[in-house]
Amino acid sequence: MKSFIIFFSLIVTVFVYSCKSGNSDVNLDKYLDFSLQQVLQTLNSQGDIEGLPRYIKPGETGWTTTPITGWTSGFWPGILWYLYEYSGDAHIKEQAYSWTNVLNGLKEWKTKDHDLGFMVFCSYGNGYRLAGDPDFKSFILDIADTLTTLYNPNAGTILSWPGRQNIGNIHVSGAVNHNTIMDNMMNLEMLFWAAKHGDNQNLYDIAVQHARQTKRDFLRDDYSSYHVVIYDSITGEVGHKITHQGYSDDSMWARGQAWGIYGFAIAYRETGYPEFLETAKNMAHIYIKRLPEDLVPYWDFDDPRIPDVERDASAAAITASALLEIASLVEDTNESEWYRNTAINMLGSLGENYLSDGTNHAVLCHSVGNKNRNSEVGVPIIYADYYFIEALLKARRSNRLFRVYANQQ
């Protein structure tokens, strides 16, 4: 009874706080409706395209696409599943099924990498959650087994880029060739899910070890993170700590930090190990502490040209979703309120300042893919839309929960 009273008080307190704080003014449905409108325009205009939406070039309306083997291929079907969840629209569900099945060819893909989690769990994972299709479950379990073939027990991590020889400023050669990137933390969710639904302890153990090794090797004393760690594939010793997409080896690349916050939150959710929650929180704190006033980061927190550099809306969307995840996991009432309200304020800023102006089919503009290669810089990118919509749905569900319990008082 006591635990129920405490939980009830938490719900009421957070509801009252959110109304006083001003973030209740963030119109979540408005942004979801806009997202639905933009997605319908894509569906109506692109038809039977080859590939899946990835980014929009400056001055263009429609998406430049990626093949099913591109690391972003799962986000478009995932968006459709999320908007079916929001709208209940049978047409959206039909399209979600169709675009998810486009990825069936991944079963035959010979060049595997860690991005299988992004590609399959964002698409088939959401599809199975919402439609319960047993074929989707079987597909995820098969792909999860494939992902584990990249695990190196000597290094304790999953290989990120098989065969890649040039990473950042390093030419990988000899035994020091097992590379792992912070992004890989996001692909552990599929392993945890598959371990549970496929009764496979090995998948769980690999995911836990990868997270623990990442915690040990990727984090600096202030909980900012390296992008890439390269190990000796035989001894498991760390050979290099570098960046591939950030400003410098010692800088805090915004999207990489966001992946880490989210990935460690997932690791805690799936294991209950406090070390992972503390890591997610500490990574979030250094990220939030260094944000500009509008809560949307520059592409790299240490670019010396700030403020005359690009913002990364994708990093903001990922982090907002991650903070809502943390808010659902922490037990302290005030702490949960703080994470939740920070996330909703981030969503409000994105919706107010970074939405497409309607001249293209994206939801968010101003994301940064790989600035070091001048690739997808300052443009709409599909994963920004995915995590923005995901975060809006999370915030909307939490709003509904708070209101239900408040009305019961």
Secondary structure, DSSP 8 states (H G I E B T S, - for coil): -HHHHHHHHHHHHHHHHHHHHSGGG--HHHHHHHHHHHHHHHHHHH-S-SSEEEE--TT-SS-EEE-TTSTTTTHHHHHHHHHHHHH--HHHHHHHHHHHHGGGGGGG-SS--TTHHHHHIIIIIHHHHHH--HHHHHHHHHHHHHHHTTEETTTTEE-SSTT--EETTEE-BTTB-EEEEGGGGGGHHHHHHHHHHTT-HHHHHHHHHHHHHHHHHHB-TTS-B-SEEEE-TTT--EEEEE-SSSSSTTS-BHHHHHHHHHHHHHHHHHH--HHHHHHHHHHHHHHHHT--TTS--BSBTT-TTTTSS-B-HHHHHHHHHHHHHHHHH---HHHHHHHHHHHHHHHHHHHHHSB--SSSS-SB--EEEEGGGTEEEEE-BHHHHHHHHHHHHHHHHHHHHHHHHHHT-
